[in-house]
Amino acid sequence: MTTQVVTGSLTSVDGRTVPLKSTITDNADNSELKSNDTYTVTSQSIGRFCDGWTIASGYVQAATGICYAYILRNGVNICNINSLSSMALGNGYGSAAVSHKIRIIPGDQLIVRTEV
């Protein structure tokens, strides 16, 4: 199985941002993208790091391909996140409004699927 580094960002309605970064195994369902430990000290689920935030925009990107990215709550996709199939656009340029604004609660996860 191949892996790739997936990065991204989520931004709240009041302007707070969390950088995201995880190594994800390609073709694996339900892989979680967590906060970037370079900036957040430890890698954490968005439900822990962003507790109480209302998400307004975000993006997820990988070197080769992303099938989907969404916020999972209690087994249900509650919000889609813009995903870029390559890093051609560079960091931050892919940020777009989320499918609908939602308030993050403990236990929420950002789920992605990558492919080669």
SULHU-V264063 format. One record per backbone hydrogen bond with DSSP energy under -1.0 kcal/mol. CO is the residue of the C=O (numbers start at 1). NH is the residue of the N-H. If there is no record, write none. Layout:
CO,NH
CO,NH
This chain:
2,26
4,24
6,22
7,61
8,20
9,59
10,18
11,56
11,57
12,15
16,12
18,10
19,36
20,8
22,6
24,4
25,28
31,112
34,21
36,39
36,40
40,42
44,35
45,49
46,50
50,53
53,104
54,13
56,98
57,11
58,96
59,9
60,84
61,7
65,115
68,113
69,81
70,111
71,78
72,109
73,76
76,73
79,71
80,99
82,60
87,90
92,95
96,58
102,55
104,52
105,108
108,47
109,72
110,33
111,70
112,31
113,67
114,27
